[in-house]
Amino acid sequence: MGSTGRFWRADLGIIPQPDLESFMNFNDDSAAKLVLHFFVKPHPDGYHSSVTETFIFCPNKKVKTRFTPYWLTIGPA
C-alpha cells in the first residue's frame, strides 16, 4: 500500500494517486512518499501477530525536516 502527501499537516495533506504507475512517477519536492508492508508473523507457540513495516521517502531536507516531528509523534517502533 502506498500514499503520497504532506503527512505533517493536520489533514495529512494526502495527494491521491489513482494507480501504481502514478505513484511510482510521483515527483513533488514538497511531499513525501509512504509505503506500508503488512504481513502475518507466525510464532512457535501457535499464535500469530500482524506486523506493519513503514517506508518513507523524503525527497529533500526541507520535507524531511517537516516530516520528522510528525513521525516522532506517531511513535515509530
N, C-alpha and C positions, 0 to 999 in steps of 0.2 A: 504494500500500500504506500502511496506517495502523496505528498502535498507540497504546495508552494505558498509562500506568503511572508508577511511581516508579523511573525508569531508573537512578538513582544508587544503588540498593540492590544488594547482591551478587547477588540472584536476579532483578534488573531490575524487580521489582515489577509485572510485566505484569498489566494488568486486561483480560481478554478482552472483545472486542466482537463479538457474533455476526454483525452486518451493518452496512452503511453507515449506516443510519438511527441505530442505537445509537451508532456512532462520532461522527456529526455532533451528536447530542444529548448526548453525554457531558459532564458538568458536575461535576467533582470538584475542589475548590480545593486538594487536596493531591497532585494528579498532573498530569503533562504529557501533551500530545498530540504524536505524531510522524507525519509524512507523508514517505514516500520516493517519489521520482520516478526511475525507471530509464529510460535510453534509450541508443541506439547512435549514436555520432557518427562520420560518415564523414570521412576525411581525403583530401586531394588525391592522395596517393601510393597510394591504393587500400586502405589499412589502415582498420580501424575500431576504436574504443575504446568500452568501456562506461562510462557515466557515471551517478553517483548524486547526486541533489540531495536534501538533507535539510532539512525544515522543522520547526521545533519551536515549540509554543505552551506557554508557562508562564503560568498564569492570574494569578499574583501574584508579589511579590518573594520570598516565602519559598520557593516552588517553584523560581524562577529561581536563588536562592542555593544551593539543594541540587543543582540540575541542572548548574550551571556547572563545578564540578570534574570531574564525570563527562565532560562534553563536551570539556574541555581535555585530559583523559587519553586519550580515544579518538582525538584528533587531527583536529579539523576542518581541512579544506583549502580 
